[in-house]
Amino acid sequence: MSGDQIERRTLLKGVAAGGAVGSGVLGASAVGGNTLRGSVQDVDRERTVQPGTELLFEADIEDLNADWDVEWQIDGERVRYDAHYDMRTQDYFQYVEQYNAAYFIETFDSSGTYEVTAFVFYDPETGNRDDPDYEVADEIRWTVHVTSDGAAPPSVAGADPEPGETLAVGRNEPFEIDVDVSSPDSDPARTVWWLSQADVVLEFGDPDGSGNATLSVDDGAGCHTCSITCWVITEDNLLLRPESWTLDHEAEDVPATFQVAEMATNSPIGGGETLEVTATIHNIGDETGTTDVDLVVGHDPEIEDSRMLTLDPGESTEITLLFEAGDPAGDVEEFPVVVDTGADTASETVAVESGEPTPATFEVAEMATNSPVGGGERLEVDTTIENVGDETGTTDIELVVGHDPVVEDSEMLTLEAGESANLTLTFQAGQPAGDTEEFPVEVDTGADADAVTVVVEQ
């Protein structure tokens, strides 16, 4: 016996009501005899089939808004567990919505008698079978006898196109698949047409009276390399699953499509200077085409430059678009610039800086001390001062000491724009009030300051 089981990957929640043993059936009939949606058949819960027959078991789920799990067993051994927190596919969800039933598929290869059981658990919030709230809401049992004189599995008598073939159709073109089913012992009752990768059900249907199952798609499946699988389910829930058909969309010419492959600017610039925006434009379509490439500037967008381009399929070119910047509102003004081809855009934020020089501004770049020192010893503070302004300047660099700050040392420093210098400022420590004494020391440039805590020991 081999288990051919369907994986599920999308969260699905529901609950089976009832609670009586045997309230489910082999097939999509309802708990307590209520008819479900779809082509539903009331059938027995005992089947006799030939070896190699595939059966579809369904456990009724009446409330799709509550939590439920299903455990499937064969002869008392778990063969699959459908947890409500499992990732189940969208097509599985569509099936349960259509038939109000979770399903399980098994192929019985060897002769014998098998007991198949579905336990439907109610409200398993933790997913833990040991949780005291984890209750069996329904226990559904089937008996399957496998003998040489049992019901024969359905088979494909003919198909157009043949199962396993590739369907070469356009992405939006209609197509049709016909399957002629041979089912000597149980008439085909319903069909399900599945689309892989997209994880959807294309159609729930019924074979015609002669056992012919047809899928007609009017506007294409829109899914390249997806496969289409057909399920034919008989009145006795014998299952036929022919080999899948693969979709291979025929190549369609794509019109000229201009993509912004790269974009760069010379930002930041000064007021009154020219902003240069370079962009690489690529025609990713299959045809030659012409378009205007626009440079759109500002929070209130305006086209400030434009360039007409004609490119062959696969061709690319680099262009430069220009914008004359005005004086910024303040020291720096930032705004977006966009390169627009009509089919694609790329954007960057650029900056325009004031043309006025920044006065000399002295920053404390580094600071270190020889702490701890002893009482009466000299505390040394090493610091690096940098002029980050645009002009040469002079300032006093002060060493400020103590909780009640006092300037204990000072040095006048002159630096050119961008220049830095290393200084050592000193302080003669007194005797500490106790074994140790801690207090702050600060280097202050007038525009910037940095401080550390130092220690004087007895």
C-alpha positions as CSV (number, residue, x, y, z in Angstrom):
1,M,0.0,0.0,0.0
2,S,1.4,3.4,-0.9
3,G,0.1,6.8,0.3
4,D,-0.3,9.4,-2.5
5,Q,-0.9,12.4,-0.4
6,I,-1.5,16.1,-1.3
7,E,0.6,18.8,0.5
8,R,-1.1,21.9,1.8
9,R,0.5,25.2,2.4
10,T,-2.2,27.9,3.1
11,L,-3.8,28.4,6.5
12,L,-7.3,27.0,6.5
13,K,-9.7,27.0,9.5
14,G,-12.9,25.1,10.0
15,V,-14.7,22.7,12.4
16,A,-16.6,19.4,12.0
17,A,-19.8,19.3,13.9
18,G,-21.7,16.3,15.1
19,G,-19.5,14.2,17.4
20,A,-21.0,10.8,16.7
21,V,-18.8,8.0,15.4
22,G,-19.4,7.4,11.7
23,S,-21.0,10.8,11.0
24,G,-18.8,11.2,7.9
25,V,-19.0,9.2,4.7
26,L,-16.8,8.0,1.9
27,G,-17.7,10.9,-0.4
28,A,-18.9,14.5,0.1
29,S,-22.2,13.7,1.9
30,A,-23.0,15.6,5.0
31,V,-23.0,15.0,8.7
32,G,-26.5,13.9,9.7
33,G,-27.6,13.6,6.1
34,N,-27.5,17.3,5.2
35,T,-26.7,17.9,1.6
36,L,-23.5,19.8,0.8
37,R,-22.8,22.2,-2.0
38,G,-21.6,20.8,-5.3
39,S,-22.4,17.5,-7.0
40,V,-22.8,15.5,-3.8
41,Q,-23.6,11.8,-3.6
42,D,-24.8,9.9,-0.5
43,V,-22.7,6.7,-0.5
44,D,-21.8,3.9,1.8
45,R,-18.8,4.0,4.1
46,E,-17.6,0.5,2.9
47,R,-15.9,-0.1,-0.5
48,T,-14.6,-3.2,-2.3
49,V,-12.0,-2.3,-5.0
50,Q,-9.3,-3.9,-7.0
51,P,-5.6,-3.5,-6.2
52,G,-4.2,-0.3,-7.5
53,T,-7.4,1.7,-7.0
54,E,-7.1,5.2,-5.7
55,L,-9.8,6.4,-3.3
56,L,-10.7,9.9,-2.2
57,F,-11.8,10.2,1.5
58,E,-13.6,13.4,2.7
59,A,-14.2,14.5,6.3
60,D,-17.1,16.9,6.6
61,I,-16.3,20.5,7.8
62,E,-19.4,22.5,8.5
63,D,-18.0,25.8,10.0
64,L,-15.1,27.3,8.0
65,N,-14.7,30.1,10.5
66,A,-13.7,28.0,13.5
67,D,-10.4,26.1,14.2
68,W,-10.2,22.5,13.2
69,D,-7.6,19.8,12.6
70,V,-7.9,16.4,11.0
71,E,-5.8,13.3,11.7
72,W,-6.0,10.5,9.2
73,Q,-5.2,6.9,10.2
74,I,-5.1,3.6,8.4
75,D,-5.4,0.5,10.6
76,G,-4.8,2.6,13.7
77,E,-1.5,4.2,12.4
78,R,-1.3,7.9,11.6
79,V,-0.7,8.5,7.9
80,R,-1.2,12.3,7.8
81,Y,-2.1,15.1,10.1
82,D,-3.8,18.3,8.8
83,A,-3.0,21.0,11.4
84,H,-4.9,24.3,11.2
85,Y,-1.6,26.1,11.4
86,D,-0.1,24.2,8.5
87,M,0.7,26.1,5.3
88,R,-2.0,24.8,2.9
89,T,-2.4,25.9,-0.7
90,Q,-5.1,28.2,-1.9
91,D,-6.5,25.4,-4.1
92,Y,-7.0,23.2,-1.0
93,F,-8.9,26.1,0.6
94,Q,-11.1,26.4,-2.6
95,Y,-11.8,22.6,-2.5
96,V,-12.9,22.7,1.2
97,E,-15.1,25.7,0.5
98,Q,-16.7,24.0,-2.5
99,Y,-17.5,20.7,-0.7
100,N,-17.2,21.5,3.0
101,A,-14.8,18.6,3.3
102,A,-11.1,18.1,4.0
103,Y,-9.7,15.3,1.8
104,F,-7.2,12.5,1.9
105,I,-6.1,10.3,-1.0
106,E,-4.8,6.7,-0.7
107,T,-3.9,4.1,-3.3
108,F,-4.5,0.5,-2.2
109,D,-2.1,-1.8,-3.9
110,S,-2.3,-5.0,-1.9
111,S,-5.3,-7.2,-1.2
112,G,-6.8,-7.1,2.2
113,T,-9.2,-5.1,4.4
114,Y,-8.2,-1.7,5.7
115,E,-9.8,0.6,8.3
116,V,-9.5,4.3,7.4
117,T,-10.3,6.8,10.2
118,A,-10.5,10.6,10.3
119,F,-10.5,12.3,13.7
120,V,-11.7,15.9,13.4
121,F,-10.4,18.0,16.4
122,Y,-12.2,21.1,17.6
123,D,-10.6,24.3,18.6
124,P,-6.9,23.1,18.8
125,E,-5.5,26.6,19.4
126,T,-2.1,25.3,20.6
127,G,-1.7,22.5,18.0
128,N,-0.8,20.3,21.0
129,R,-2.6,17.0,21.3
130,D,-1.8,16.9,25.0
131,D,-3.7,20.1,25.6
132,P,-6.9,19.4,27.7
133,D,-8.9,21.6,25.4
134,Y,-8.0,19.5,22.4
135,E,-11.2,17.6,21.8
136,V,-12.4,15.1,19.1
137,A,-15.5,16.6,17.6
138,D,-16.0,13.9,15.0
139,E,-14.6,10.4,14.4
140,I,-15.3,9.1,10.9
141,R,-14.6,5.5,9.8
142,W,-14.5,3.7,6.5
143,T,-13.8,0.0,5.6
144,V,-12.0,-0.7,2.4
145,H,-11.8,-4.3,1.0
146,V,-9.2,-4.9,-1.7
147,T,-9.9,-8.0,-3.8
148,S,-9.4,-9.0,-7.4
149,D,-13.1,-9.0,-8.1
150,G,-13.7,-5.5,-6.6
151,A,-14.5,-2.3,-8.4
152,A,-12.0,-1.5,-11.2
153,P,-10.4,1.9,-11.1
154,P,-11.4,4.4,-13.8
155,S,-9.0,5.0,-16.6
156,V,-8.4,7.3,-19.6
157,A,-10.0,5.9,-22.7
158,G,-8.9,8.9,-24.8
159,A,-7.9,12.5,-24.4
160,D,-7.2,15.6,-26.6
161,P,-4.5,16.6,-26.1
162,E,-3.0,13.5,-24.6
163,P,-2.1,13.6,-20.9
164,G,1.5,14.7,-20.3
165,E,1.6,16.9,-23.4
166,T,2.7,20.5,-23.4
167,L,0.1,23.1,-24.5
168,A,1.6,25.8,-26.6
169,V,-0.9,28.6,-26.3
170,G,-0.7,32.4,-26.0
171,R,-0.9,33.8,-22.5
172,N,-4.5,35.1,-23.1
173,E,-5.6,32.6,-25.7
174,P,-8.5,30.2,-25.1
175,F,-7.8,26.5,-24.9
176,E,-9.7,23.2,-24.2
177,I,-8.8,19.9,-22.8
178,D,-11.1,16.8,-23.3
179,V,-10.7,13.5,-21.3
180,D,-12.9,10.5,-22.1
181,V,-13.1,8.4,-18.9
182,S,-13.6,4.6,-18.9
183,S,-15.2,3.7,-15.6
184,P,-16.9,0.2,-15.7
185,D,-18.0,-0.1,-12.1
186,S,-18.7,3.5,-10.8
187,D,-19.9,6.4,-13.0
188,P,-18.0,9.6,-13.0
189,A,-19.8,12.1,-10.8
190,R,-17.6,15.3,-10.6
191,T,-14.4,16.8,-11.8
192,V,-11.8,19.2,-10.4
193,W,-9.3,21.0,-12.6
194,W,-6.3,22.3,-10.7
195,L,-3.6,24.8,-11.8
196,S,-0.2,24.4,-10.2
197,Q,2.1,27.2,-9.1
198,A,-0.8,29.6,-9.1
199,D,-2.4,27.2,-6.5
200,V,-6.0,27.7,-7.8
201,V,-8.8,25.5,-8.9
202,L,-9.7,26.4,-12.5
203,E,-13.1,24.6,-12.5
204,F,-15.4,22.4,-10.4
205,G,-17.5,20.5,-12.9
206,D,-19.4,17.4,-13.9
207,P,-18.6,14.9,-16.7
208,D,-21.3,14.6,-19.3
209,G,-23.5,11.5,-19.5
210,S,-20.9,9.6,-21.6
211,G,-18.1,10.1,-19.1
212,N,-16.4,12.9,-21.0
213,A,-14.7,15.6,-18.9
214,T,-13.9,18.9,-20.6
215,L,-12.0,22.0,-19.4
216,S,-12.7,25.2,-21.5
217,V,-10.6,28.3,-20.7
218,D,-11.8,31.3,-22.6
219,D,-9.1,33.9,-21.8
220,G,-6.0,31.8,-21.1
221,A,-4.6,30.6,-17.8
222,G,-1.9,33.4,-17.6
223,C,0.6,31.1,-16.1
224,H,3.7,30.0,-18.0
225,T,5.1,26.5,-17.1
226,C,2.2,25.8,-14.8
227,S,0.7,22.4,-15.0
228,I,-3.0,21.5,-15.3
229,T,-4.2,18.4,-13.4
230,C,-7.6,16.8,-13.7
231,W,-9.4,14.8,-11.0
232,V,-12.3,12.6,-12.0
233,I,-14.2,11.4,-9.0
234,T,-16.8,8.6,-9.4
235,E,-20.0,8.2,-7.6
236,D,-18.2,5.7,-5.3
237,N,-15.3,8.1,-4.8
238,L,-12.8,6.1,-6.9
239,L,-10.3,8.7,-8.2
240,L,-8.7,9.1,-11.6
241,R,-5.8,11.6,-12.0
242,P,-4.3,11.5,-15.5
243,E,-0.8,12.9,-16.1
244,S,-0.7,16.7,-16.0
245,W,-0.6,19.0,-19.0
246,T,2.1,21.8,-19.0
247,L,1.4,25.3,-20.3
248,D,4.0,26.8,-22.5
249,H,3.0,30.2,-23.6
250,E,4.0,31.0,-27.2
251,A,6.4,34.0,-27.5
252,E,4.6,37.3,-28.0
253,D,6.3,40.4,-29.3
254,V,6.6,43.1,-26.6
255,P,6.3,46.7,-27.9
256,A,9.2,49.1,-27.4
257,T,9.6,49.6,-23.6
258,F,12.1,52.1,-22.3
259,Q,13.6,51.3,-18.9
260,V,15.9,53.5,-16.8
261,A,18.8,51.1,-16.2
262,E,21.0,53.6,-14.3
263,M,20.8,57.1,-12.9
264,A,23.4,59.4,-11.3
265,T,23.8,63.1,-10.5
266,N,26.6,65.6,-9.6
267,S,24.8,66.6,-6.4
268,P,25.5,68.5,-4.2
269,I,26.0,71.6,-6.1
270,G,26.0,75.3,-5.2
271,G,23.3,77.8,-5.9
272,G,23.4,79.1,-9.5
273,E,25.3,76.0,-10.6
274,T,24.0,73.4,-13.2
275,L,22.7,70.0,-11.9
276,E,23.7,67.2,-14.3
277,V,21.6,64.1,-14.3
278,T,23.0,61.1,-16.3
279,A,20.8,58.1,-17.1
280,T,21.2,54.9,-19.1
281,I,18.0,54.1,-21.1
282,H,17.4,50.6,-22.3
283,N,14.8,49.3,-24.7
284,I,13.7,46.0,-23.2
285,G,10.9,45.4,-25.8
286,D,11.0,43.5,-29.1
287,E,10.4,46.4,-31.4
288,T,12.1,49.7,-32.3
289,G,10.5,52.7,-30.7
290,T,10.8,56.4,-29.9
291,T,10.0,58.2,-26.6
292,D,10.6,61.4,-24.8
293,V,12.8,61.1,-21.7
294,D,11.9,63.9,-19.2
295,L,13.8,65.3,-16.2
296,V,11.1,66.2,-13.7
297,V,12.3,68.4,-10.8
298,G,11.0,69.5,-7.4
299,H,8.3,68.8,-4.8
300,D,5.9,70.5,-7.2
301,P,7.1,68.5,-10.2
302,E,8.0,70.4,-13.4
303,I,9.7,69.1,-16.5
304,E,13.0,71.0,-16.7
305,D,14.7,69.2,-19.6
306,S,13.7,66.6,-22.1
307,R,15.4,64.4,-24.7
308,M,13.8,62.4,-27.6
309,L,15.2,58.9,-28.0
310,T,14.9,56.2,-30.7
311,L,16.2,52.8,-29.7
312,D,16.2,49.4,-31.4
313,P,15.2,46.2,-29.4
314,G,17.8,45.6,-26.8
315,E,19.7,48.8,-27.5
316,S,20.7,51.2,-24.7
317,T,22.2,54.7,-24.5
318,E,23.4,57.2,-21.9
319,I,22.0,60.7,-21.9
320,T,22.6,63.8,-19.8
321,L,19.7,66.1,-18.7
322,L,20.4,69.5,-17.1
323,F,18.8,71.8,-14.6
324,E,20.0,75.3,-13.6
325,A,19.7,75.5,-9.8
326,G,18.7,78.7,-8.0
327,D,19.9,79.8,-4.6
328,P,18.7,77.5,-1.8
329,A,16.2,78.6,0.9
330,G,18.7,78.3,3.7
331,D,22.1,76.7,3.9
332,V,21.0,73.6,2.0
333,E,17.9,72.8,0.0
334,E,17.0,69.2,-0.9
335,F,14.4,68.1,-3.5
336,P,13.7,65.1,-5.8
337,V,14.6,64.7,-9.5
338,V,13.0,62.1,-11.6
339,V,14.0,60.6,-15.0
340,D,10.7,59.5,-16.7
341,T,10.6,57.5,-20.0
342,G,6.8,57.2,-20.0
343,A,7.1,53.5,-19.1
344,D,9.6,53.6,-16.3
345,T,11.0,56.1,-13.8
346,A,14.0,56.5,-11.5
347,S,14.5,59.2,-8.9
348,E,17.1,60.6,-6.5
349,T,17.2,63.3,-3.9
350,V,19.7,66.1,-4.7
351,A,21.0,69.0,-2.7
352,V,21.8,72.6,-3.5
353,E,24.0,74.4,-1.0
354,S,24.3,78.1,-0.2
355,G,27.2,79.8,-1.9
356,E,28.0,81.7,1.3
357,P,31.2,80.3,3.1
358,T,30.8,78.8,6.5
359,P,32.7,80.8,9.2
360,A,35.6,79.0,11.0
361,T,34.1,76.4,13.3
362,F,36.3,74.5,15.8
363,E,35.2,71.0,16.7
364,V,36.7,68.6,19.4
365,A,37.6,65.7,17.2
366,E,39.4,63.6,19.9
367,M,40.1,63.8,23.6
368,A,42.1,61.6,26.1
369,T,43.7,61.9,29.5
370,N,46.4,60.3,31.7
371,S,43.8,59.6,34.5
372,P,44.0,58.3,37.1
373,V,46.7,60.6,38.7
374,G,47.9,61.0,42.3
375,G,47.2,64.0,44.5
376,G,49.6,66.8,43.6
377,E,50.4,65.3,40.2
378,R,49.7,66.9,36.8
379,L,46.6,65.9,34.9
380,E,47.2,66.0,31.1
381,V,44.4,66.3,28.6
382,D,45.4,65.5,25.0
383,T,42.9,66.8,22.3
384,T,42.6,67.2,18.6
385,I,40.8,70.3,17.3
386,E,39.6,70.6,13.7
387,N,38.3,73.7,11.8
388,V,35.3,72.4,9.9
389,G,34.3,75.8,8.5
390,D,35.2,77.3,5.1
391,E,37.4,80.2,6.5
392,T,40.6,80.6,8.6
393,G,39.8,81.4,12.2
394,T,41.2,81.9,15.7
395,T,39.7,80.8,19.1
396,D,40.7,80.0,22.7
397,I,40.7,76.3,23.5
398,E,39.8,76.0,27.2
399,L,40.2,73.2,29.8
400,V,37.3,73.5,32.2
401,V,37.6,71.4,35.4
402,G,35.3,70.3,38.2
403,H,31.7,70.0,39.3
404,D,31.8,73.8,39.8
405,P,33.5,74.5,36.5
406,V,36.6,76.5,36.5
407,V,38.9,77.3,33.5
408,E,42.3,75.8,34.5
409,D,44.2,76.1,31.2
410,S,43.7,77.8,27.9
411,E,45.5,78.0,24.5
412,M,44.8,80.3,21.6
413,L,44.6,78.4,18.3
414,T,44.5,79.6,14.7
415,L,43.5,77.0,11.9
416,E,42.8,77.3,8.2
417,A,39.7,75.7,6.7
418,G,39.9,71.9,7.1
419,E,43.0,72.1,9.2
420,S,43.4,70.3,12.6
421,A,45.9,70.5,15.5
422,N,46.8,68.4,18.6
423,L,47.0,70.2,21.9
424,T,47.9,69.2,25.5
425,L,46.1,71.1,28.3
426,T,47.1,70.6,31.9
427,F,45.8,70.9,35.5
428,Q,47.7,70.5,38.8
429,A,45.6,68.1,40.9
430,G,45.2,68.6,44.6
431,Q,44.7,66.0,47.3
432,P,41.5,64.1,47.0
433,A,38.7,64.2,49.6
434,G,39.1,60.5,50.5
435,D,40.9,57.6,48.8
436,T,39.8,58.8,45.4
437,E,38.0,61.7,43.9
438,E,36.2,61.8,40.5
439,F,35.2,65.0,38.6
440,P,34.6,66.1,35.0
441,V,37.1,67.8,32.7
442,E,35.9,69.5,29.5
443,V,37.6,70.8,26.4
444,D,35.6,73.8,25.1
445,T,36.3,75.5,21.7
446,G,33.4,78.0,22.0
447,A,31.5,76.2,19.2
448,D,31.9,72.6,20.5
449,A,32.8,70.8,23.7
450,D,33.7,67.3,24.9
451,A,34.0,66.0,28.4
452,V,35.4,63.0,30.3
453,T,35.4,62.0,34.0
454,V,38.9,61.7,35.6
455,V,40.1,60.2,38.9
456,V,42.6,61.5,41.5
457,E,43.9,58.9,44.0
458,Q,45.3,59.4,47.5
